[in-house]
């Protein structure tokens, strides 16, 4: 999404359902993350010096499960909350448009996670995931049709809520997985 305005116009014209966006866009990125986690764990293995191959596989499985669950559940929960905020701001609910906004604006975060999963020693690159904030901001007027002062309030409130939801889901599921797998 190097030219967000053009991309958002094309996405607005598509009018896809949540299921279509999830299956055609989010799942392939999650599959790439899975492959990246497996390869990255093997690259990182000599540096970390895992005692057994089983522990190495469990570490890869931990990250794969954590990413799939937290990104998928975070996406759905945050979309629900954003849709409710949208109802307060514009008076209508459109779960499909909210989902598209969240999914497509997250592409920068997904790609950054894939790169860092492949090369764990470049974890500083995670800062590039913040480009997703700009993509989200630029998509609001196209998909949600909010401008001006309402856009500022909607963007700020929804961004804080989304950040909290993703953080909470990631934290809780990481604790559950740590107790189960590691």
N, C-alpha and C positions, 0 to 999 in steps of 0.2 A: 504494500500500500504506500507507494512513493508519491502518488498523486491522490490524496484522500478525497478531495471534492469530486473528482471524476468517478472514483470507485464507489463512493456513497450514492451518487446518482444512479449508477448501474445496479447497485444492491437494492435501492428503493424501487426501481422498476421491476426487479425480479419477483417480489412479493411471495417468497417461499415460506413454508410452514416451519415451525421449530424442528420437527422431525427431519425434514429435508436438510436444513442447515446443519443440524447435528451430524447426520449421517454423511453428508457430502463434504462438509468442511471440518468439523471438530474431530470426528473419529479418525480421518487420515492424519491429522496433526498429532493426535494421541498415539497412533500407531508409530509414527516417526519418533515420538518421544520414547516409546517402548524400545525400539531398535537402538536409539541413541543411549538409553540407560544401560542396555546390555553391553554395547560396545564400550561405552565410557567406563563401566565397572571393570571390564577386562583391561583397559588402558591404565586404570588407576590401581589395579591389583599389585603390580610390583612395588609401587610407592607405599601402599598401605601395608603390604605383606600379610595377607590373610592366611591363617594357619591351614585352612582346608578349602577345597573347591566348593564344598557345601556352604560354608560361610560366605564365600564370594557370591554364590547363586542366591542365597537368602538376602544379601545386601541389594542385589539387583532387583529381586522380587519386591523387596520393601519399597524401593524408590518407584518402581513401576506402579504398584498398587496405590501408593500414596498420591502420585501424580494423577492417575486415572480417576480415582475417587474424589480427591479434593477439587480438581479442575471441573469435573462433571457436576458434582453436587453443588459446588460453589457457583457454577454457571446457572444452574436451574434455580437455586434459592435466590441468588442476586437478581435474576430476571424477574422472579415473582415480586420481590420487594420493589424493584424499579418500576414495574408495571403499576403497582399501587401508588407510588409517588407520582407517576405520570397521570393517573386518574385524578389526583389532587390538583395537579398543575393545568392539565388541558381538558379534564372532564371526560376522558374516554380511556378505555383499557385496550391495549393491543399487545398481547403476549408475544406474537410472532415478530413484531417490529422491535420490541424490547430485547428479545432473544437474539435477533440478528445484530442489533447494536452491540450487545455484549460479546457475542461470538466473534464477529468480524473485527471488532476493535482490539480483541485479545490476541490477534495474530502476532503482534510484536513480542508479546510475552511468551507465546508458544514457541516461536522461532528462537528466542533467546534461551529458553529452557532446553531446547533441543541442542543448541551449540554447547551450552554449559554441561549438559548431560554427556555429550560426546567427549568433551575435554574438561573434566572436573577441575583441573588446575587453573582454568581461566574463569573462576567464579566471579571475578570482578565485573565481567561482562553483563551480569544480571541487571546492572543499572540501565542497560539498553531496553529493558522491558517497560520502562516508564514511557516509552514512545506510545504505548497502548493508551495512556491517558490522553495524549493529543489526538489519537485516532478516535477515541470515545467522544471527546469534546467536539471534534469536527463532524461526527456522525449524528449528533443530537438534532440539529435543525433539519437534516434530511429524513431521518427515520421517525423521530418523535414530533417534529414540527413545533419546536419550542425555540423562540428567539428572545433576544433582549435580556431584561432583568430576570425573567422566568427561567431562561436558559442557564444563567449564572447560578441561581438557587438550585435548580434541578441538577445541574452538573456537579455542584459542590456536595449537595446532600447525597446524591446517588453514589458519587465516587467514594465518599467516606463510608457509606453503608456497604458498598461492594467490597471495599478493602477489609472492613471488619468481618464480613461473612466469609470471604476467602481465608482470612487469617484464622478465624475460629474453626472452620472446617479442617484446614490443614493441621492446626495444632491438635484438635481432638482426635483426628484420624491417625496422626503420627504417634500419639500416645497409645492408642489402641493397637496399632501395628507393632510398635516397639515391644509392647507387653506380649504380643502373640508370636511375632516372627523372630525377634532378636534376643 
